[in-house]
Amino acid sequence: MYYSTEAESNGNGLTIYNKKKTIRELGKYYQKCFDAFGGNVNREYMVFKGKPDKKTFLGFYVLENGKLKKKKTILWEI
């Protein structure tokens, strides 16, 4: 099983697809990229589980000290 995210590449229209065997490896990868290149601390990552042809959306995650944590959803009542 794989965990993956998709990201846009610097506005040039290319989609980058990253996959790792565990969600922990995915978090370490993004922390390494953040330390090297900087970026938005509050960035959300759309995380999927499964192979690229059959993936399931797990939710939105944020990076906290090298770990991807599921973002808490806030439901508003109208």
Order of alpha helices (4+ residues) and beta strands (2+ residues): beta-beta-alpha-beta-beta-beta
